[in-house]
């Protein structure tokens, strides 16, 4: 009865292949169904009806079922089912017993299924994207694709391991702070079932893999601060330099578990007169918004799709991306870090305030921040988008104050923002809540004229000179139509070209505007 010794670190066992799927069942099966059809994840059931314009979008419940054989799994003491995206609510059953449910379709969540595993284990997901008044989003101009549209994994670890269940976080948080030419780097880790005698090995590496700092301490020292001399700063598109923090939980010579994350060292300021400032230099944020879907695929994107999206955004010269209107795939946040894009990340608190949805805004914000804290590309947390479309109630204002305070509590290093619908009055009290604001303006497409954009921002800036202001959406549509006399609303490429040239003149010449985002890149 020798204690099992693990000389390898945590293992990730991918479960994407061969899921039985149906929209016809009414309850989770207790045995593997015979007449469902096979799908491979990532998968959405709205890849056709969510894009065909037929007003036939299926919003309801569907089921996924898969058997796993224990003999095929890596040896471990603990097994956690990891779901990277199930839209929008999901329940998971193991061998016929419901073991967890989750509400919010854009974030990672995990559940310990160790005690439920048998020789052959049936896993069933009941995924639901039907309308309700408790889970955001419910009203917006994008498709609420249903499905297991990101990876599903089994995380195999020792009994003592870095935390896997706290709002889907990575178990490690890195907080760099610039100090002259150097940086202090605080590394926090979160442990589960740590035992006496176990130790933590911290290592910081530069981009080339050289060790720049290291320490081996007791398992109780879960917060350690290092100093990097002559630190190499992360500087956007010009120089997106990344360090790596690795932490191992060890028992003597045996590695029980490990976590690692990349991080960047940088300072930034959002100045009400001088716009966005990165590492002490003015760094204008000119870019686009991005949705996570494409034709024929829906939201079930593969890595090559994320890479192609990023390649095109960089090719056009963008320095910023607004990741609308929800949490995107971790793979894309990693690309943002690598390619130097400055990011606005937000939750899908959008269009229609739901009094019964407050707890969901809080849980989605916690997941967004805890899961994405280490990404140097992210500079603002977005509280909401066009949420005052139907007016600002007391409950809406209170919900925003709660979210704003939550963001500052979870992450004192970043600012908050909102995207405000054009018709919202400048003096609406909710405009005063976040650290920065941006407006969704389409003057020259939806009403008014293109020339009105710049003067409107001048008016706001004069009225509220201490609130950094940007333009979070602007744009107009075009088909393959042409004319020698372009006019607003004609859908010609000539008018679209005029519109963007005119907006560039107006928005880019106003240095006080902290960011501008075209709606929409894709």
C-alpha positions as CSV (number, residue, x, y, z in Angstrom):
1,X,0.0,0.0,0.0
2,X,2.8,2.4,-0.9
3,X,1.5,6.0,-1.5
4,X,1.2,6.6,-5.3
5,X,4.0,9.0,-6.4
6,X,3.3,11.4,-9.3
7,X,6.5,12.4,-11.1
8,X,4.5,14.2,-13.8
9,X,2.4,17.3,-13.5
10,X,-1.2,17.9,-14.2
11,X,-2.5,16.4,-17.4
12,X,-5.3,17.8,-19.6
13,X,-7.3,15.0,-21.3
14,X,-9.4,16.4,-24.2
15,X,-13.0,15.1,-24.5
16,X,-14.0,16.8,-27.8
17,X,-14.5,13.7,-29.9
18,X,-17.6,11.5,-30.4
19,X,-20.5,13.1,-28.5
20,X,-24.0,11.8,-29.2
21,X,-26.3,14.8,-29.8
22,X,-30.0,15.5,-30.0
23,X,-32.6,18.3,-29.7
24,X,-35.4,15.8,-29.4
25,X,-34.9,14.4,-25.9
26,X,-36.8,15.8,-22.9
27,X,-34.5,14.5,-20.1
28,X,-31.0,13.4,-19.6
29,X,-30.6,9.7,-20.4
30,X,-29.2,7.2,-17.8
31,X,-27.6,5.0,-20.5
32,X,-25.8,5.8,-23.7
33,X,-28.5,6.7,-26.3
34,X,-28.5,4.6,-29.5
35,X,-30.3,6.9,-32.0
36,X,-28.7,10.3,-31.5
37,X,-26.2,11.5,-34.1
38,X,-22.5,12.0,-33.5
39,X,-20.8,15.4,-33.3
40,X,-17.3,16.6,-32.5
41,X,-16.8,19.6,-30.3
42,X,-16.7,22.6,-30.6
43,X,-20.3,22.4,-31.7
44,X,-23.3,24.7,-32.0
45,X,-26.8,23.6,-33.1
46,X,-27.5,27.1,-34.6
47,X,-24.8,27.2,-37.2
48,X,-27.5,27.2,-40.0
49,X,-30.7,28.6,-38.4
50,X,-28.6,31.2,-36.6
51,X,-27.4,32.7,-39.9
52,X,-29.9,31.9,-42.6
53,X,-32.2,34.9,-42.0
54,X,-35.2,32.7,-41.8
55,X,-36.4,33.7,-38.4
56,X,-36.3,30.0,-37.4
57,X,-33.6,30.1,-34.7
58,X,-34.0,27.2,-32.3
59,X,-33.7,28.5,-28.7
60,X,-34.3,25.6,-26.3
61,X,-32.7,22.6,-24.8
62,X,-30.4,20.0,-26.4
63,X,-28.3,17.1,-25.0
64,X,-24.8,15.8,-25.5
65,X,-23.8,12.4,-24.2
66,X,-20.4,10.6,-24.1
67,X,-18.9,7.6,-22.4
68,X,-15.4,7.6,-21.1
69,X,-13.4,4.5,-20.0
70,X,-11.4,4.9,-16.9
71,X,-8.6,2.7,-18.3
72,X,-8.0,5.3,-21.0
73,X,-7.6,8.2,-18.5
74,X,-4.3,9.4,-17.1
75,X,-3.6,8.2,-13.6
76,X,-4.6,10.8,-11.0
77,X,-6.2,11.3,-7.6
78,X,-8.6,14.0,-8.7
79,X,-10.6,14.5,-12.0
80,X,-12.2,17.8,-12.9
81,X,-14.5,18.2,-15.9
82,X,-13.6,21.5,-17.5
83,X,-16.1,23.3,-19.8
84,X,-14.7,26.3,-21.7
85,X,-18.1,27.4,-23.1
86,X,-21.6,26.1,-23.0
87,X,-24.3,28.6,-24.1
88,X,-26.1,29.8,-22.2
89,X,-27.0,27.5,-19.3
90,X,-25.9,24.0,-18.7
91,X,-26.4,21.0,-16.4
92,X,-24.0,18.1,-16.3
93,X,-25.0,14.6,-15.3
94,X,-22.5,11.8,-14.5
95,X,-24.0,8.3,-14.6
96,X,-27.5,9.7,-14.5
97,X,-26.9,12.0,-11.5
98,X,-26.8,15.8,-11.9
99,X,-23.6,17.1,-10.4
100,X,-23.5,20.7,-11.4
101,X,-25.1,23.5,-13.3
102,X,-23.8,26.8,-14.7
103,X,-25.4,30.0,-16.0
104,X,-23.5,32.1,-18.4
105,X,-22.4,30.9,-21.8
106,X,-19.0,32.5,-22.3
107,X,-16.8,31.5,-19.5
108,X,-14.9,28.4,-18.2
109,X,-16.3,26.3,-15.3
110,X,-15.2,23.1,-13.7
111,X,-16.7,20.4,-11.6
112,X,-15.0,17.6,-9.5
113,X,-16.3,14.3,-10.8
114,X,-13.7,12.0,-9.1
115,X,-16.1,10.2,-6.9
116,X,-18.6,9.7,-9.7
117,X,-16.2,7.9,-12.1
118,X,-16.7,4.2,-12.7
119,X,-15.2,1.7,-15.1
120,X,-17.3,3.2,-17.9
121,X,-18.7,6.6,-17.1
122,X,-21.6,8.3,-18.9
123,X,-21.4,12.1,-19.1
124,X,-24.4,14.1,-20.3
125,X,-24.7,17.8,-20.8
126,X,-28.1,19.5,-20.9
127,X,-27.5,22.8,-22.6
128,X,-30.2,25.5,-22.8
129,X,-30.2,28.7,-24.8
130,X,-34.0,29.4,-24.4
131,X,-35.2,32.9,-23.3
132,X,-35.4,33.7,-19.6
133,X,-35.1,36.8,-17.4
134,X,-32.2,35.7,-15.3
135,X,-29.2,35.0,-17.6
136,X,-27.6,37.6,-19.9
137,X,-27.8,38.2,-22.8
138,X,-31.4,38.1,-23.8
139,X,-31.8,41.1,-26.1
140,X,-29.1,42.1,-28.6
141,X,-28.2,42.2,-32.3
142,X,-26.2,39.0,-32.4
143,X,-27.1,35.3,-32.4
144,X,-27.3,33.5,-29.0
145,X,-25.8,30.3,-30.4
146,X,-26.6,27.2,-28.3
147,X,-24.1,24.4,-27.8
148,X,-20.9,23.1,-26.3
149,X,-19.0,25.5,-28.6
150,X,-15.6,25.4,-27.0
151,X,-13.4,22.6,-25.7
152,X,-14.4,20.2,-23.0
153,X,-11.5,18.6,-21.0
154,X,-10.8,16.4,-18.1
155,X,-8.1,18.0,-15.8
156,X,-6.3,15.2,-14.0
157,X,-4.4,16.3,-10.8
158,X,-3.1,15.0,-7.5
159,X,-5.2,15.4,-4.3
160,X,-3.0,18.4,-3.4
161,X,-3.3,20.8,-6.3
162,X,-3.8,24.4,-7.4
163,X,-7.4,25.5,-7.2
164,X,-9.7,24.6,-10.1
165,X,-13.1,25.5,-8.9
166,X,-13.0,29.2,-7.9
167,X,-15.0,30.9,-10.8
168,X,-13.0,28.9,-13.3
169,X,-9.8,30.7,-12.6
170,X,-6.3,29.4,-13.4
171,X,-5.1,29.2,-9.7
172,X,-2.4,31.9,-10.2
173,X,-2.6,35.7,-10.3
174,X,0.4,37.8,-11.3
175,X,0.5,41.5,-10.5
176,X,3.5,43.4,-12.0
177,X,4.3,47.0,-10.9
178,X,6.8,49.2,-12.6
179,X,9.4,50.9,-10.4
180,X,11.7,53.1,-12.5
181,X,13.6,50.8,-14.8
182,X,12.7,47.8,-12.8
183,X,9.5,45.9,-11.8
184,X,8.2,44.2,-8.7
185,X,6.1,41.1,-9.6
186,X,3.7,39.7,-7.0
187,X,2.7,36.1,-7.6
188,X,-0.3,34.7,-5.8
189,X,-1.3,31.1,-6.0
190,X,-4.4,29.3,-4.6
191,X,-4.0,25.8,-3.2
192,X,-6.5,22.9,-2.4
193,X,-5.7,20.2,0.1
194,X,-2.0,21.2,0.6
195,X,-0.2,19.0,3.1
196,X,2.5,19.6,5.7
197,X,6.0,19.2,4.2
198,X,4.9,20.3,0.7
199,X,6.7,23.2,-0.9
200,X,6.2,25.7,-3.7
201,X,8.8,26.4,-6.3
202,X,8.4,29.8,-8.0
203,X,10.2,30.6,-11.3
204,X,10.0,33.7,-13.5
205,X,11.4,33.4,-17.0
206,X,11.9,36.0,-19.8
207,X,10.7,35.6,-23.3
208,X,13.7,33.6,-24.3
209,X,13.2,31.1,-21.4
210,X,16.0,32.4,-19.2
211,X,15.3,32.4,-15.4
212,X,15.1,35.9,-14.1
213,X,13.9,35.1,-10.5
214,X,13.2,32.0,-8.5
215,X,12.4,30.8,-5.0
216,X,11.5,27.7,-3.1
217,X,9.3,28.2,-0.1
218,X,6.8,26.5,2.3
219,X,3.4,25.6,0.9
220,X,2.0,28.3,3.2
221,X,3.8,31.1,1.3
222,X,1.2,31.5,-1.4
223,X,2.1,35.1,-2.1
224,X,5.7,35.9,-3.1
225,X,7.1,39.2,-4.6
226,X,10.1,39.3,-7.0
227,X,12.1,42.0,-8.5
228,X,13.0,42.1,-12.2
229,X,15.9,44.5,-12.9
230,X,15.9,46.5,-16.2
231,X,12.5,45.1,-17.0
232,X,11.5,44.7,-20.6
233,X,8.1,46.4,-20.9
234,X,5.1,45.1,-22.8
235,X,4.5,48.0,-25.3
236,X,1.5,47.2,-27.5
237,X,2.0,46.5,-31.2
238,X,5.5,47.9,-31.0
239,X,6.9,45.4,-28.5
240,X,4.5,42.9,-27.0
241,X,7.1,41.4,-24.6
242,X,5.9,38.6,-22.3
243,X,7.4,37.0,-19.3
244,X,6.3,33.6,-17.8
245,X,5.5,32.7,-14.2
246,X,5.6,29.0,-13.3
247,X,4.8,27.6,-9.9
248,X,5.2,23.9,-8.9
249,X,3.8,22.2,-5.8
250,X,6.3,19.6,-4.8
251,X,6.7,16.9,-2.2
252,X,10.4,16.2,-1.9
253,X,11.6,15.4,-5.5
254,X,8.0,14.8,-6.8
255,X,6.1,17.4,-8.6
256,X,2.4,17.2,-7.5
257,X,0.9,20.0,-9.6
258,X,1.9,23.0,-11.6
259,X,0.5,26.2,-13.0
260,X,2.0,28.8,-15.3
261,X,0.9,32.0,-17.0
262,X,2.4,34.6,-19.2
263,X,2.4,38.2,-18.0
264,X,3.5,41.6,-19.2
265,X,5.0,44.6,-17.4
266,X,3.6,47.9,-18.4
267,X,2.0,51.1,-17.1
268,X,-0.9,52.9,-18.7
269,X,-3.1,55.9,-18.1
270,X,-6.4,57.0,-19.6
271,X,-6.1,60.7,-19.5
272,X,-9.1,63.0,-20.0
273,X,-7.0,65.4,-22.2
274,X,-4.2,63.3,-23.7
275,X,-6.0,60.0,-24.3
276,X,-4.4,56.6,-23.8
277,X,-0.8,56.6,-22.5
278,X,1.2,53.4,-22.5
279,X,4.5,53.3,-20.6
280,X,4.5,57.1,-20.4
281,X,4.0,57.6,-24.2
282,X,0.9,58.7,-26.0
283,X,-0.4,55.6,-27.7
284,X,-3.6,56.3,-29.7
285,X,-6.1,53.4,-29.5
286,X,-7.6,53.0,-33.0
287,X,-9.3,49.7,-33.7
288,X,-12.3,47.5,-34.0
289,X,-14.9,45.5,-32.2
290,X,-14.9,41.7,-32.7
291,X,-17.6,39.1,-32.5
292,X,-16.7,35.4,-32.2
293,X,-18.7,33.9,-35.1
294,X,-18.3,33.2,-38.8
295,X,-20.3,32.0,-41.7
296,X,-21.2,28.3,-41.7
297,X,-19.5,27.7,-38.3
298,X,-21.4,29.9,-35.9
299,X,-19.5,30.4,-32.7
300,X,-17.7,27.0,-32.7
301,X,-14.4,28.5,-33.8
302,X,-11.1,26.6,-34.1
303,X,-7.7,28.0,-33.3
304,X,-7.0,28.8,-37.0
305,X,-10.1,30.9,-37.1
306,X,-9.0,33.0,-34.2
307,X,-5.6,33.4,-35.8
308,X,-7.0,34.5,-39.1
309,X,-9.2,37.1,-37.3
310,X,-6.2,38.5,-35.5
311,X,-4.1,38.5,-38.7
312,X,-6.6,40.7,-40.5
313,X,-7.1,43.0,-37.6
314,X,-3.3,43.6,-37.3
315,X,-2.9,43.9,-41.1
316,X,-5.3,46.9,-41.1
317,X,-3.2,48.6,-38.5
318,X,-5.4,48.4,-35.4
319,X,-3.9,49.0,-32.0
320,X,-7.0,48.0,-30.0
321,X,-9.9,45.5,-30.0
322,X,-13.1,45.7,-28.1
323,X,-14.1,42.1,-27.4
324,X,-17.9,42.4,-27.7
325,X,-20.2,41.6,-26.0
326,X,-19.0,38.8,-23.8
327,X,-16.0,36.8,-22.6
328,X,-14.1,35.5,-25.6
329,X,-12.0,32.3,-25.9
330,X,-8.8,32.2,-23.8
331,X,-6.9,31.5,-27.1
332,X,-7.9,34.8,-28.5
333,X,-6.9,36.7,-25.3
334,X,-3.5,34.9,-25.6
335,X,-3.2,36.1,-29.2
336,X,-4.0,39.7,-28.0
337,X,-1.1,39.4,-25.5
338,X,1.3,38.1,-28.2
339,X,0.3,40.6,-30.9
340,X,0.2,43.6,-28.7
341,X,-3.5,44.6,-29.0
342,X,-4.9,46.7,-26.2
343,X,-8.1,45.2,-25.1
344,X,-11.5,46.2,-23.8
345,X,-13.1,43.0,-22.2
346,X,-16.8,43.0,-21.1
347,X,-19.7,40.9,-19.9
348,X,-23.0,40.5,-21.9
349,X,-25.0,43.0,-19.7
350,X,-26.6,44.4,-22.8
351,X,-29.6,46.3,-24.1
352,X,-32.3,45.3,-21.6
353,X,-31.8,45.6,-17.8
354,X,-33.4,42.6,-16.1
355,X,-34.1,43.0,-12.4
356,X,-33.8,39.2,-11.9
357,X,-30.5,39.1,-13.7
358,X,-28.3,41.0,-11.1
359,X,-26.7,37.9,-9.7
360,X,-25.8,36.7,-13.2
361,X,-24.0,40.0,-14.0
362,X,-22.0,39.6,-10.8
363,X,-21.1,35.9,-11.4
364,X,-20.2,36.7,-15.1
365,X,-18.0,39.6,-14.0
366,X,-16.2,37.5,-11.4
367,X,-15.5,34.9,-14.0
368,X,-14.3,37.4,-16.6
369,X,-11.9,39.1,-14.2
370,X,-10.6,36.0,-12.3
371,X,-10.1,34.1,-15.5
372,X,-8.4,36.9,-17.4
373,X,-6.5,38.9,-14.7
374,X,-3.1,37.9,-16.0
375,X,-3.5,39.2,-19.6
376,X,-1.4,42.4,-20.0
377,X,-3.5,43.3,-23.1
378,X,-6.6,44.0,-21.1
379,X,-6.8,47.6,-19.8
380,X,-10.6,48.1,-19.1
381,X,-13.4,45.9,-17.8
382,X,-16.7,46.8,-19.5
383,X,-19.7,46.9,-17.2
384,X,-22.4,47.0,-19.9
385,X,-23.4,47.9,-23.4
386,X,-26.3,50.2,-24.4
387,X,-28.0,49.1,-21.2
388,X,-29.9,52.4,-20.9
389,X,-31.7,51.8,-24.2
390,X,-35.0,51.7,-22.3
391,X,-34.0,54.3,-19.7
392,X,-32.0,54.2,-16.5
393,X,-33.9,52.9,-13.5
394,X,-32.8,53.0,-9.9
395,X,-32.2,49.2,-10.0
396,X,-30.1,49.6,-13.2
397,X,-28.0,52.3,-11.5
398,X,-27.5,50.2,-8.4
399,X,-26.5,47.2,-10.5
400,X,-23.8,49.3,-12.1
401,X,-22.5,50.6,-8.8
402,X,-22.3,47.0,-7.5
403,X,-20.4,45.9,-10.7
404,X,-18.1,48.9,-10.6
405,X,-17.1,48.4,-7.0
406,X,-16.7,44.6,-7.7
407,X,-14.2,45.3,-10.5
408,X,-12.1,47.6,-8.3
409,X,-12.2,45.1,-5.5
410,X,-11.1,42.2,-7.6
411,X,-8.7,44.2,-9.7
412,X,-7.4,47.5,-8.4
413,X,-4.9,47.7,-11.4
414,X,-7.5,48.3,-14.2
415,X,-10.2,50.8,-15.0
416,X,-13.9,50.3,-15.7
417,X,-15.9,51.6,-18.7
418,X,-19.3,51.4,-20.3
419,X,-20.5,51.6,-23.9
420,X,-23.4,54.1,-24.0
421,X,-26.2,54.1,-26.5
422,X,-26.3,57.2,-28.6
423,X,-29.6,58.6,-27.5
424,X,-28.7,58.4,-23.8
425,X,-28.5,62.0,-22.3
426,X,-25.1,63.2,-21.5
427,X,-26.2,63.9,-17.9
428,X,-27.7,60.5,-17.2
429,X,-26.4,59.5,-13.8
430,X,-25.1,56.2,-14.9
431,X,-22.6,58.0,-17.2
432,X,-20.9,59.1,-13.9
433,X,-20.3,55.6,-12.5
434,X,-17.3,54.1,-14.3
435,X,-13.8,55.4,-14.6
436,X,-14.1,56.0,-18.3
437,X,-16.9,56.1,-20.9
438,X,-17.4,55.5,-24.6
439,X,-20.4,56.2,-26.8
440,X,-21.9,54.1,-29.6
441,X,-22.5,56.8,-32.3
442,X,-23.6,56.3,-35.9
443,X,-24.2,59.9,-36.9
444,X,-24.2,59.8,-40.6
445,X,-25.7,56.3,-40.8
446,X,-28.5,56.1,-38.2
447,X,-29.8,59.7,-38.3
448,X,-28.0,63.0,-38.1
449,X,-24.9,63.6,-40.3
450,X,-21.4,62.3,-40.4
451,X,-20.1,65.8,-39.6
452,X,-21.9,65.8,-36.3
453,X,-19.7,63.3,-34.6
454,X,-16.7,65.4,-33.7
455,X,-18.8,68.4,-32.4
456,X,-20.9,66.1,-30.2
457,X,-17.8,64.8,-28.5
458,X,-16.5,68.3,-28.1
459,X,-19.7,69.2,-26.3
460,X,-19.4,66.2,-24.0
461,X,-15.8,67.0,-23.3
462,X,-16.5,70.6,-22.5
463,X,-19.3,69.6,-20.1
464,X,-17.4,66.7,-18.4
465,X,-13.7,67.6,-18.9
466,X,-12.6,65.1,-16.2
467,X,-14.3,62.0,-17.7
468,X,-12.1,60.2,-20.3
469,X,-14.4,59.7,-23.3
470,X,-14.1,57.5,-26.4
471,X,-16.2,56.1,-29.3
472,X,-16.9,52.5,-28.7
473,X,-18.9,51.9,-31.9
474,X,-19.1,53.7,-35.2
475,X,-19.6,52.5,-38.8
476,X,-22.1,52.1,-41.7
477,X,-23.1,49.2,-43.9
478,X,-22.4,48.6,-47.6
479,X,-23.3,45.9,-50.1
480,X,-21.6,45.4,-53.5
481,X,-23.5,48.5,-54.7
482,X,-21.9,51.5,-56.4
483,X,-22.9,55.0,-57.3
484,X,-21.3,58.3,-58.5
485,X,-23.5,60.2,-56.1
486,X,-23.2,58.5,-52.7
487,X,-25.9,59.4,-50.1
488,X,-26.5,58.4,-46.5
489,X,-28.4,55.1,-46.3
490,X,-27.7,54.0,-49.8
491,X,-25.6,50.9,-48.9
492,X,-22.9,51.8,-51.5
493,X,-19.2,51.2,-51.0
494,X,-18.7,54.8,-52.0
495,X,-20.7,56.2,-49.2
496,X,-19.1,53.8,-46.7
497,X,-15.6,55.0,-47.9
498,X,-16.7,58.6,-47.4
499,X,-18.1,57.8,-44.0
500,X,-14.9,56.2,-42.7
501,X,-12.7,58.9,-44.2
502,X,-14.9,61.6,-42.6
503,X,-14.9,59.8,-39.2
504,X,-11.2,59.4,-39.2
505,X,-10.8,63.1,-39.7
506,X,-13.1,63.9,-36.8
507,X,-12.2,61.2,-34.3
508,X,-8.5,60.8,-34.8
509,X,-7.7,64.5,-34.5
510,X,-9.3,64.8,-31.1
511,X,-6.4,63.8,-28.8
512,X,-8.6,63.6,-25.7
513,X,-10.6,60.6,-27.1
514,X,-9.0,57.6,-25.3
515,X,-10.1,55.0,-27.8
516,X,-12.2,54.5,-31.0
517,X,-13.6,51.2,-32.2
518,X,-15.2,50.5,-35.6
519,X,-18.4,48.4,-35.5
520,X,-17.8,45.7,-36.5
521,X,-14.7,43.9,-37.9
522,X,-16.5,40.6,-38.4
